[in-house]
Each structure stands twice: as structure tokens, then as C-alpha cells.
Amino acid sequence: MRIALCNEVIAPMPFPQQCEYAAKLGYDGLEIAPYTLSDEPHRLGSAQIAAARAAAEDAGVAVTGLHWLLIKPAGLSISSKDENVRKRTIDVMLALIDQCAELGGRYLVHGSPHQRRVDPGETRAAAMARARDSFASIAERAQKAGVVYCIEPLSSEQTPLINTLDEASRMVEEIGSPAVRSMLDCSSAGRMEKEPLNALVDRWLPKGVIAHVQVNDRNRRGPGQGEQRFAPLFASLKKHGYRGDVAVEPFDYVPDGPGAAARAIGYIKGLMEALET
């Protein structure tokens, strides 16, 4: 089980410095938000991708995967009734799949709440069907690239589409590809799910639905900075032999980005050490 830091937490640092800082704190890797690398991340060239991978390798950390996929360029949507918008969006998704593989990552987390909304005058069911078709259209590329594309359930105040693991699992089942799965975002799960985090792992991990975990409190701060307790979560992950990655993804940085990153890894390392005793 590797512990990664979502790199937007320390995005003001140049990327090589992000890698060095994460390594010094004790993280195993960085989970990259592509918009932090470029305003047009889908057009990164091979030289830029190689430089980013080399920076991580030089610092002794891995690029574990990608997330926040559709922030840039502007105007993307997997659920738009505009076919041209959806086509452009899928082209970006395909490019990011290839980049993830080039960077050495093994998963992509598709959150991007503003890029999966219900158009005015449309029904939620129609938007969900278009979102499913968008995900289905990238499945073959993801499988060929050797990465897993994770549909992220997000809380309803962020997006009206795909809010629970139940909804995500149904979509994964309909798509029917081993390269398209779901994941657990602890903050959204704390707001939307009826079960605690460890029960969600017990229920969904053995079924192959959860392929990745992001740790954050329901209050949007880092793990250990709110009411949620994460020891039972890590105990369940260990019990089921989870060998994936766990990424730290706060949204409210307290006291600041570097400080939040430092507090989170200290908290998680403490939990993991306690499980070993």
C-alpha cells in the first residue's frame, strides 16, 4: 500500500520541488492533477512528460496516477447533450490515459464535478446515460495502456451525477470492462454514504469495485483534521490485502498546503504503525 500526496496541495512549488518535498515528508508518490502541469495538459509533449517522470524518479517518489482530469482546457463535459463537446472531452480523456501510462501511473480518478452536470431542460437519467457512454468509450484505451480508470462518486453539492458507490458500481457493471472501476473518496463518502468507511471497504473491495482510495475528512480538510476516524479504514484495507494506493487529498489546507501535507502523512504513518503492533 503506497501513500501518495495529491500534488495540487503544494502546487505553488515547481514540480521537481513538489517531488522533493513529498519525498522528504515520507510519501511514496504524487498523484498529479494535470492542470497543475499545463493549461493544456492533454497536449503535453513526450519531452515534458519524460521530464516530469525523471523529476519524480530523481526524488525517489512515484507518479502513482492522475486526478482532477477535466479542469483544463475549459468547456469539457462527459454528460453534455452537445455531441461535439462530448467528443472533445473524450479526446482529452484518451490523451490523459496515454500520459498516465507514460508517467508510470497506474490509475486515473475521474472526479471533475463541474464537467458532469445535467444540462438545462434535460433529465438526470439522460445525463447519466451520456456519462456512461463517455466512460465506455475510453475503456479499451485504458485496458491497452495498462491503467485503471476510476469513476469517482462525489457528493451531491458538487455534482448531481454519480453520488454513491452504488451508482458508480452499477455504471461499472454496465460498462463491463476490467479497466473501468470506481474508488473511495472519504470526504464525499462521509457526506453521502450510510455506512462508515470501513464498512464500505468491507462491502465493495472484495467485489473489485474499489480500485483506489483518497483520504480526506468530510469537512474537506486532511485526514485527522475532522470528525472522521481513519484507523478502521486502514484496518479494513489491511484485512482485505489492499495493494493499491491511498492518496491524501484535502481541499481546505490547514494551516497551509505544505503544512496540511505534513500533518496528513504523520497521522497516516501513525495509524499504519499502530496496525503493525
QUILIN-V261031 format. One record per residue. RES is the residue in one small letter. PSI is psi in degrees with one decimal (999 if undefined). D_CENTER is the distance of its C-alpha to the mean C-alpha in Angstrom with 1 decimal. Layout:
res=RES psi=PSI d_center=D_CENTER
res=RES psi=PSI d_center=D_CENTER
This chain:
res=m psi=115.2 d_center=15.6
res=r psi=146.5 d_center=14.1
res=i psi=121.5 d_center=12.9
res=a psi=157.6 d_center=10.8
res=l psi=129.4 d_center=10.8
res=c psi=122.0 d_center=8.5
res=n psi=-17.1 d_center=11.4
res=e psi=-17.5 d_center=12.0
res=v psi=-31.3 d_center=13.5
res=i psi=31.8 d_center=16.3
res=a psi=-27.1 d_center=16.2
res=p psi=-21.9 d_center=20.0
res=m psi=145.3 d_center=20.7
res=p psi=151.0 d_center=21.2
res=f psi=-43.7 d_center=18.6
res=p psi=-35.9 d_center=21.1
res=q psi=-34.2 d_center=21.7
res=q psi=-45.9 d_center=18.0
res=c psi=-44.8 d_center=18.1
res=e psi=-41.4 d_center=21.4
res=y psi=-44.4 d_center=20.5
res=a psi=-41.8 d_center=17.5
res=a psi=-42.6 d_center=19.9
res=k psi=-32.6 d_center=22.7
res=l psi=-21.4 d_center=20.7
res=g psi=11.1 d_center=20.0
res=y psi=150.0 d_center=16.3
res=d psi=-20.9 d_center=15.9
res=g psi=177.6 d_center=13.4
res=l psi=136.0 d_center=11.3
res=e psi=118.6 d_center=7.7
res=i psi=132.0 d_center=9.0
res=a psi=111.9 d_center=8.8
res=p psi=-31.4 d_center=11.6
res=y psi=-18.3 d_center=13.7
res=t psi=-14.6 d_center=14.5
res=l psi=-27.2 d_center=16.3
res=s psi=151.8 d_center=18.3
res=d psi=-17.8 d_center=19.2
res=e psi=68.9 d_center=19.2
res=p psi=-26.6 d_center=16.4
res=h psi=-10.5 d_center=17.1
res=r psi=14.7 d_center=20.6
res=l psi=135.1 d_center=20.0
res=g psi=168.9 d_center=22.8
res=s psi=-35.2 d_center=23.1
res=a psi=-41.4 d_center=24.7
res=q psi=-40.2 d_center=21.9
res=i psi=-42.5 d_center=19.3
res=a psi=-37.6 d_center=21.8
res=a psi=-40.6 d_center=22.4
res=a psi=-43.2 d_center=18.8
res=r psi=-39.5 d_center=18.6
res=a psi=-37.9 d_center=22.1
res=a psi=-41.9 d_center=21.2
res=a psi=-46.0 d_center=18.6
res=e psi=-39.6 d_center=21.1
res=d psi=-33.4 d_center=23.9
res=a psi=-12.4 d_center=22.2
res=g psi=24.3 d_center=21.4
res=v psi=160.2 d_center=17.7
res=a psi=154.6 d_center=15.3
res=v psi=107.0 d_center=12.6
res=t psi=-33.8 d_center=10.2
res=g psi=-170.0 d_center=7.8
res=l psi=152.9 d_center=6.5
res=h psi=178.5 d_center=4.4
res=w psi=58.8 d_center=6.9
res=l psi=-32.1 d_center=8.8
res=l psi=22.3 d_center=11.9
res=i psi=-43.1 d_center=13.1
res=k psi=145.4 d_center=15.8
res=p psi=168.8 d_center=18.3
res=a psi=157.5 d_center=19.5
res=g psi=18.9 d_center=20.5
res=l psi=154.1 d_center=17.9
res=s psi=133.9 d_center=17.4
res=i psi=-9.5 d_center=16.6
res=s psi=2.5 d_center=19.1
res=s psi=144.9 d_center=21.9
res=k psi=-8.6 d_center=25.4
res=d psi=111.2 d_center=26.1
res=e psi=-35.7 d_center=25.8
res=n psi=-37.8 d_center=25.8
res=v psi=-44.8 d_center=22.8
res=r psi=-40.5 d_center=20.9
res=k psi=-44.3 d_center=22.3
res=r psi=-38.3 d_center=21.2
res=t psi=-45.4 d_center=17.7
res=i psi=-37.6 d_center=17.6
res=d psi=-40.2 d_center=19.2
res=v psi=-44.2 d_center=16.4
res=m psi=-43.2 d_center=13.8
res=l psi=-41.7 d_center=16.3
res=a psi=-39.2 d_center=16.8
res=l psi=-31.5 d_center=13.2
res=i psi=-47.8 d_center=13.2
res=d psi=-39.8 d_center=16.4
res=q psi=-40.0 d_center=15.2
res=c psi=-45.7 d_center=12.4
res=a psi=-42.0 d_center=15.2
res=e psi=-34.6 d_center=17.6
res=l psi=-9.7 d_center=15.6
res=g psi=7.8 d_center=15.5
res=g psi=160.8 d_center=11.8
res=r psi=4.6 d_center=11.3
res=y psi=158.4 d_center=8.1
res=l psi=137.6 d_center=6.2
res=v psi=115.7 d_center=3.4
res=h psi=95.1 d_center=6.2
res=g psi=-85.4 d_center=6.7
res=s psi=66.6 d_center=9.6
res=p psi=-36.3 d_center=12.1
res=h psi=-13.9 d_center=15.1
res=q psi=17.5 d_center=14.9
res=r psi=72.6 d_center=15.3
res=r psi=173.0 d_center=18.5
res=v psi=120.4 d_center=21.9
res=d psi=148.9 d_center=24.5
res=p psi=134.2 d_center=27.8
res=g psi=-3.2 d_center=30.2
res=e psi=160.5 d_center=27.7
res=t psi=156.3 d_center=26.8
res=r psi=-38.3 d_center=23.5
res=a psi=-40.9 d_center=24.3
res=a psi=-41.0 d_center=24.9
res=a psi=-38.7 d_center=21.6
res=m psi=-39.3 d_center=19.8
res=a psi=-40.4 d_center=21.8
res=r psi=-38.7 d_center=21.0
res=a psi=-44.0 d_center=17.2
res=r psi=-44.0 d_center=17.8
res=d psi=-35.3 d_center=20.0
res=s psi=-45.5 d_center=17.6
res=f psi=-40.2 d_center=15.0
res=a psi=-32.0 d_center=18.1
res=s psi=-15.2 d_center=19.3
res=i psi=-1.1 d_center=16.6
res=a psi=-45.4 d_center=16.8
res=e psi=-41.6 d_center=19.7
res=r psi=-41.8 d_center=18.3
res=a psi=-43.6 d_center=15.2
res=q psi=-42.2 d_center=17.6
res=k psi=-36.6 d_center=20.0
res=a psi=-12.2 d_center=17.6
res=g psi=27.9 d_center=16.7
res=v psi=162.0 d_center=12.9
res=v psi=129.2 d_center=11.0
res=y psi=115.4 d_center=9.4
res=c psi=122.9 d_center=7.3
res=i psi=118.4 d_center=8.6
res=e psi=118.2 d_center=7.0
res=p psi=131.5 d_center=10.2
res=l psi=154.6 d_center=10.9
res=s psi=154.7 d_center=14.2
res=s psi=-21.1 d_center=17.2
res=e psi=-12.7 d_center=18.0
res=q psi=-39.1 d_center=15.0
res=t psi=148.2 d_center=15.6
res=p psi=-3.0 d_center=18.2
res=l psi=128.4 d_center=16.3
res=i psi=81.1 d_center=14.4
res=n psi=-13.0 d_center=14.6
res=t psi=164.1 d_center=14.9
res=l psi=-30.5 d_center=14.2
res=d psi=-48.6 d_center=17.7
res=e psi=-43.2 d_center=17.0
res=a psi=-40.8 d_center=13.9
res=s psi=-36.2 d_center=16.0
res=r psi=-40.4 d_center=18.9
res=m psi=-42.4 d_center=17.1
res=v psi=-42.9 d_center=15.9
res=e psi=-41.4 d_center=19.6
res=e psi=-36.3 d_center=21.1
res=i psi=-40.2 d_center=19.3
res=g psi=33.2 d_center=20.4
res=s psi=136.8 d_center=18.5
res=p psi=-15.4 d_center=17.3
res=a psi=-4.9 d_center=14.7
res=v psi=115.2 d_center=13.1
res=r psi=-165.6 d_center=11.7
res=s psi=-171.2 d_center=9.6
res=m psi=173.2 d_center=7.7
res=l psi=114.8 d_center=8.7
res=d psi=114.2 d_center=7.8
res=c psi=-35.4 d_center=11.2
res=s psi=-49.7 d_center=12.3
res=s psi=-38.6 d_center=12.1
res=a psi=-38.0 d_center=13.5
res=g psi=-23.9 d_center=16.2
res=r psi=-26.9 d_center=17.2
res=m psi=-31.5 d_center=17.3
res=e psi=151.0 d_center=17.9
res=k psi=-19.7 d_center=21.5
res=e psi=152.3 d_center=20.8
res=p psi=167.2 d_center=19.7
res=l psi=-44.8 d_center=16.6
res=n psi=-34.4 d_center=18.7
res=a psi=-34.6 d_center=20.3
res=l psi=-41.7 d_center=17.1
res=v psi=-45.3 d_center=16.3
res=d psi=-33.7 d_center=20.0
res=r psi=-44.6 d_center=19.9
res=w psi=-28.0 d_center=16.9
res=l psi=-45.4 d_center=16.2
res=p psi=-22.8 d_center=19.7
res=k psi=-4.2 d_center=19.3
res=g psi=13.0 d_center=16.5
res=v psi=-44.0 d_center=14.2
res=i psi=115.5 d_center=11.5
res=a psi=-3.2 d_center=10.1
res=h psi=158.1 d_center=7.4
res=v psi=133.4 d_center=7.6
res=q psi=128.6 d_center=6.6
res=v psi=127.2 d_center=10.1
res=n psi=153.6 d_center=11.8
res=d psi=158.3 d_center=15.0
res=r psi=-20.4 d_center=16.0
res=n psi=4.4 d_center=17.9
res=r psi=2.1 d_center=14.8
res=r psi=-177.4 d_center=16.0
res=g psi=165.1 d_center=14.9
res=p psi=136.4 d_center=15.6
res=g psi=-0.9 d_center=19.4
res=q psi=24.5 d_center=20.0
res=g psi=-158.4 d_center=20.6
res=e psi=-28.8 d_center=22.0
res=q psi=142.6 d_center=19.4
res=r psi=133.4 d_center=20.4
res=f psi=-7.8 d_center=18.0
res=a psi=-44.8 d_center=20.8
res=p psi=-34.2 d_center=21.0
res=l psi=-50.6 d_center=17.3
res=f psi=-32.2 d_center=17.7
res=a psi=-40.7 d_center=21.1
res=s psi=-40.3 d_center=19.8
res=l psi=-43.3 d_center=17.2
res=k psi=-42.8 d_center=20.2
res=k psi=-38.1 d_center=22.5
res=h psi=5.4 d_center=20.6
res=g psi=35.6 d_center=20.3
res=y psi=128.4 d_center=16.5
res=r psi=15.5 d_center=16.0
res=g psi=-159.6 d_center=12.2
res=d psi=151.2 d_center=10.1
res=v psi=121.6 d_center=9.5
res=a psi=135.5 d_center=7.7
res=v psi=119.8 d_center=9.8
res=e psi=73.4 d_center=8.6
res=p psi=158.6 d_center=11.9
res=f psi=-30.3 d_center=13.0
res=d psi=107.2 d_center=16.7
res=y psi=110.1 d_center=17.7
res=v psi=121.1 d_center=20.8
res=p psi=-22.8 d_center=23.0
res=d psi=-178.7 d_center=21.1
res=g psi=-56.6 d_center=18.0
res=p psi=-37.8 d_center=19.6
res=g psi=-40.7 d_center=21.2
res=a psi=-40.5 d_center=18.1
res=a psi=-41.5 d_center=16.4
res=a psi=-44.1 d_center=19.8
res=r psi=-40.3 d_center=20.2
res=a psi=-46.1 d_center=16.9
res=i psi=-34.3 d_center=17.5
res=g psi=-42.0 d_center=21.1
res=y psi=-46.7 d_center=20.3
res=i psi=-43.1 d_center=18.0
res=k psi=-38.1 d_center=20.5
res=g psi=-42.9 d_center=23.2
res=l psi=-44.2 d_center=21.7
res=m psi=-37.1 d_center=21.3
res=e psi=-39.4 d_center=24.8
res=a psi=-35.0 d_center=26.2
res=l psi=-24.4 d_center=24.9
res=e psi=-13.6 d_center=26.8
res=t psi=999 d_center=30.0
